Every structure is written in structure tokens, then in C-alpha cells.
Amino acid sequence: MSVAGARMRMDLALKDLHLKWAHVSQSWNDPVSRAFESNYLDALDQGARLAAGALDKMRDSIARAKRECGEG
């Protein structure tokens, strides 16, 4: 799988998670659900943003290396 493909799969999975959380949070809305969102989902979002940035840098580095080696 390419780096771009991995990034796209991660983005789609995160979007799916947020859609499902929006559905669940309509019926589960109490202090425990808010703590879950704060402790886990918000942290996951932050980690996903960091991972996305790293994947973007990796993609750019691979593209640059291919150009420099005459493969791109």
C-alpha cells in the first residue's frame, strides 16, 4: 500500500468513527460519554493529525527521492 493510500484509509476510518460517535452520542449523553470523548476520541484525533503530518512528509520524501534517482 502506498503512503497516500494509508493516509486515505486513516482519514476514512476516522471520518467513519466520528459519524458513528455522532449517532451513539445522540442516545448516550452523560458525564461518562463526555469523559470517553475527552479521554479517548480527542486524543485519537490529535494522534491522527500527527500521523497525517508524518505520512505527508513521508510521501513527499519518497517522491523527492524518486525524482532524484530518476524514477519519477
C-alpha positions as CSV (number, residue, x, y, z in Angstrom):
1,M,0.0,0.0,0.0
2,S,1.2,3.5,-0.8
3,V,1.7,6.1,1.8
4,A,-1.1,8.2,0.2
5,G,-3.3,5.1,0.3
6,A,-2.6,4.6,4.0
7,R,-3.3,8.3,4.7
8,M,-6.6,8.0,2.8
9,R,-7.6,4.8,4.7
10,M,-6.8,6.5,8.0
11,D,-8.8,9.6,7.1
12,L,-11.8,7.5,6.0
13,A,-11.7,5.4,9.2
14,L,-11.6,8.5,11.4
15,K,-14.5,10.0,9.5
16,D,-16.5,6.8,9.9
17,L,-15.7,6.8,13.6
18,H,-16.9,10.3,14.0
19,L,-20.1,9.5,12.1
20,K,-20.8,6.6,14.4
21,W,-19.9,8.6,17.5
22,A,-22.4,11.3,16.4
23,H,-25.0,8.6,16.2
24,V,-24.2,7.0,19.5
25,S,-23.9,10.3,21.3
26,Q,-27.5,11.1,20.5
27,S,-28.6,8.5,23.0
28,W,-25.5,8.3,25.2
29,N,-25.0,11.8,26.5
30,D,-23.9,11.8,30.1
31,P,-20.8,12.6,32.1
32,V,-19.3,9.2,31.2
33,S,-19.8,9.7,27.5
34,R,-18.2,13.1,27.6
35,A,-15.3,11.7,29.6
36,F,-14.9,9.0,27.0
37,E,-14.9,11.6,24.2
38,S,-12.4,13.8,26.0
39,N,-10.1,11.0,27.1
40,Y,-10.1,8.8,24.0
41,L,-11.7,10.4,20.9
42,D,-10.0,13.7,21.3
43,A,-6.6,12.0,21.9
44,L,-7.2,9.9,18.9
45,D,-7.9,13.0,16.8
46,Q,-4.7,14.6,17.9
47,G,-2.7,11.4,17.2
48,A,-4.3,11.1,13.8
49,R,-3.4,14.7,12.9
50,L,0.2,14.0,13.9
51,A,0.2,10.8,11.9
52,A,-1.3,12.5,8.9
53,G,1.5,15.1,9.0
54,A,4.1,12.4,9.3
55,L,2.6,10.5,6.4
56,D,2.5,13.6,4.3
57,K,6.2,14.2,5.0
58,M,7.0,10.6,4.2
59,R,5.1,10.8,0.9
60,D,7.0,14.0,0.0
61,S,10.3,12.5,0.9
62,I,9.7,9.3,-1.2
63,A,8.6,11.5,-4.1
64,R,11.7,13.6,-3.8
65,A,13.9,10.5,-3.6
66,K,12.3,9.0,-6.7
67,R,12.8,12.2,-8.6
68,E,16.5,12.4,-7.5
69,C,17.0,8.8,-8.6
70,G,15.4,9.4,-11.9
71,E,12.3,7.2,-11.2
72,G,9.7,9.9,-11.1
